């Protein structure tokens, strides 16, 4: 997770999506270290950046 984000900065839907993505990463991790996780990591970063933008825009108000 990004350094300046806390769990409360995410919406309920984002939290559920993050949990599901992390579960999928864990499931793939069981298959071995050679499994590519970059697609799921990219999705997590996208959700984090969306929450970061929302947090920054709310501070400006």
Protein Blocks (a to p, Z undefined) as FASTA:
>chain_A
ZZkbcfklpcfklmmmmmmmmmmmmmmmmnomkbcfklmmmmmmmmmmmmmmmmmmmmmZ
Z
